[in-house]
Amino acid sequence: MKQIHKEAIYQNGDKKRFEWNVEGKTAFIEYILNNQDEIFLTHTEVPQELEGKGIGSKLVKAVLDYIKEENWTVYPTCPFVGSYIKKNEEYQSLVKKGLRY
């Protein structure tokens, strides 16, 4: 596993997801990495015990910051990620040109 953020957020290549362990529970974003420069963010999950604490948004932000550092193109197939990108213009340039999300 590779740490991608100071908040102990990791890229778990074996499970193909970004993970954040908070209060003994794991929030995650599943992904598919294609051709080493395109990433599909397919599903975000936050355990019920952590809901309402902003964990999902913080996780998406950390993952998008990492994607930006890696110069990857993102396909936000997860509705939560797509919604976050729509609300945060600084990440819209990461999305595949012409893609509706």
BELDAFEN-V829961 format. One record per backbone hydrogen bond with DSSP energy under -0.5 kcal/mol. CO is the residue of the C=O (numbers start at 1). NH is the residue of the N-H. E is the energy in kcal/mol with one decimal. If there is no record, write none. Layout:
CO_NH_E + CO_NH_E
This chain:
2_11_-3.1 + 5_8_-1.2 + 5_9_-0.8 + 8_10_-0.5 + 8_21_-0.6 + 9_4_-3.1 + 9_5_-1.1 + 10_12_-0.7 + 10_19_-3.0 + 11_2_-1.9 + 11_13_-1.0 + 12_16_-1.1 + 12_17_-1.7 + 16_31_-2.5 + 17_12_-3.2 + 18_29_-2.0 + 19_10_-2.7 + 20_22_-0.7 + 20_27_-2.6 + 22_25_-2.2 + 25_22_-3.1 + 25_27_-0.6 + 27_20_-2.5 + 28_45_-2.9 + 29_18_-2.6 + 30_42_-1.6 + 30_43_-1.0 + 32_34_-0.6 + 32_40_-2.9 + 34_37_-1.5 + 34_38_-1.9 + 37_73_-2.8 + 38_34_-3.8 + 39_41_-0.6 + 39_75_-2.6 + 40_32_-1.9 + 40_42_-0.9 + 41_78_-2.0 + 43_30_-3.0 + 45_28_-2.5 + 47_50_-2.3 + 47_51_-0.6 + 48_51_-0.9 + 50_53_-1.2 + 50_55_-0.5 + 54_58_-2.3 + 55_59_-2.5 + 56_60_-2.5 + 57_61_-2.5 + 58_62_-2.2 + 59_63_-2.4 + 60_64_-2.8 + 61_65_-2.4 + 62_66_-1.9 + 63_67_-2.6 + 64_68_-2.3 + 65_69_-2.0 + 66_70_-2.0 + 67_71_-0.6 + 67_72_-2.1 + 68_71_-1.0 + 73_39_-3.0 + 74_76_-0.6 + 74_96_-1.7 + 75_41_-1.9 + 75_77_-2.0 + 78_82_-2.5 + 79_83_-2.4 + 80_84_-2.0 + 81_85_-2.5 + 82_86_-2.2 + 83_87_-1.6 + 84_88_-0.9 + 85_88_-0.6 + 87_89_-0.5 + 88_91_-2.2 + 89_92_-1.5 + 91_94_-1.6 + 92_95_-0.9 + 94_74_-2.9 + 96_99_-2.0
